[in-house]
Amino acid sequence: MNTTTAAKDYVAVGDMTLERVCQVKTPTLLIYGEHSAFLETYEYLRKNLSDCEATIMPGGEHFGPLEDPEFLLQRIRSFLPEKEVV
C-alpha cells in the first residue's frame, strides 16, 4: 500500500457520483456476495446501471476471489465475449 496511490484514491471523490451512475453505458458485470455489507449499493447499481448483469455469489461476503474463485471465473467467462485464441 505504501508504494501505490490506493489509499489516496480511496478517499478522493472522483467524477463518478450516485447521480452519474445512470450515465454509464458500458456493459457492467456486478457481483456481490450474498452476505456482503454493501447489498444496498448492489441494489442501487443493479437498478441504475443501464447495461448491467447482476449476480449474487451464494454464501459470499466481500472477497469473492478468495471465497469462491471458480464461481467468479465462471461468471466472468460468461460475461466476456468469446475471443478466438490464436
C-alpha positions in Angstrom: 0.0 0.0 0.0 2.9 2.4 0.7 4.0 2.2 -2.9 0.6 2.8 -4.5 -1.9 5.5 -4.6 -4.7 3.2 -3.4 -5.2 4.9 0.0 -5.3 8.3 -1.6 -7.6 7.1 -4.4 -10.0 5.6 -1.8 -10.6 8.9 -0.1 -10.7 11.1 -3.2 -14.1 11.9 -4.5 -14.0 11.5 -8.3 -16.4 12.3 -11.0 -18.4 9.1 -10.5 -21.2 10.1 -8.2 -24.5 8.3 -7.5 -26.2 10.8 -9.7 -23.9 10.0 -12.6 -24.1 6.2 -12.4 -27.1 6.1 -14.8 -24.9 7.7 -17.4 -22.6 4.7 -17.6 -23.3 2.9 -20.9 -20.5 0.3 -20.7 -21.7 -3.3 -20.1 -21.1 -4.0 -16.5 -20.8 -7.2 -14.5 -21.9 -6.7 -11.0 -21.0 -9.4 -8.5 -21.7 -9.1 -4.8 -21.6 -11.7 -2.0 -24.9 -12.9 -0.5 -23.7 -11.7 2.9 -22.0 -8.5 1.8 -22.3 -5.5 4.0 -22.9 -3.5 0.8 -26.0 -5.0 -0.6 -27.8 -1.7 -0.7 -25.1 -0.5 -3.1 -25.6 -3.6 -5.1 -29.3 -2.9 -5.4 -28.7 0.7 -6.3 -26.2 -0.2 -9.0 -28.3 -3.0 -10.4 -31.3 -0.6 -10.8 -29.3 2.3 -12.1 -26.7 0.9 -14.5 -28.4 0.6 -17.9 -26.4 -2.4 -19.2 -25.8 -4.4 -16.0 -25.6 -8.1 -15.5 -26.0 -8.5 -11.7 -25.2 -11.7 -9.8 -25.2 -12.6 -6.1 -22.5 -15.0 -5.1 -24.1 -17.6 -2.8 -22.6 -17.6 0.7 -20.1 -14.9 -0.2 -19.3 -11.7 1.7 -16.8 -9.3 0.2 -13.8 -11.2 -1.0 -15.1 -13.3 -3.9 -11.7 -14.2 -5.4 -10.8 -15.9 -2.1 -14.3 -17.2 -1.2 -15.3 -18.8 -4.4 -12.8 -18.3 -7.3 -14.5 -20.8 -9.5 -17.9 -19.1 -9.3 -16.2 -15.8 -10.2 -14.3 -17.3 -13.0 -17.5 -18.8 -14.4 -19.4 -15.5 -14.2 -16.6 -13.5 -15.8 -16.2 -16.0 -18.6 -19.9 -16.0 -19.4 -20.0 -12.2 -19.3 -17.0 -11.5 -21.6 -17.3 -12.0 -25.3 -15.6 -15.2 -26.5 -12.3 -14.5 -28.3 -10.7 -16.9 -30.6 -7.3 -18.0 -29.2 -4.6 -17.8 -31.8 
